[in-house]
Amino acid sequence: MDFVLFSESVKNHRTMVFRIAYSYVKCVHDAEDVTQDVFLKLYKCTAEFAADENLKAWLIRVTINQAKSLLRSSWKSKRGELADLENSELASVGYLPENCLELYDYVESLKPKYRTIIYLYYYEQYSVKEIAGILKIQQSTVTTQLGRARNQLKEILLAEGYS
């Protein structure tokens, strides 16, 4: 991959890759490792992307796979958890907008498959059809998971006193 194109890709998509990785691994350090691995794979990638959306979809898929791989690794399961940064620190390093901290906590309490769907739909503004293509699942599955995620968030927010 051309270095200038690679640099632009890192600049434009680093935060998205980190957020997706973090939603799976729940540790800033591990999410940074996944992010680094994803961009290393991109640098070594010989595929040509027709548009930025194709690149973005590829990055999302590789990020999810890398995060799942890390979670399955024996190294991860055997080493204890490192002390993680608080969400406010995530905001201070530019990975999370200040005004989203509380809602982010609620989204993070969902199962990974629901977090991913919510993130792609609301934060990255992908359509149900696009999400289905990225995650390689049926559109009806995306719709069902999105509905379940919304219902779970609604229950959480009602329990916290929001109306």
Disulfide bonds with the S-S distance in Angstrom:
none
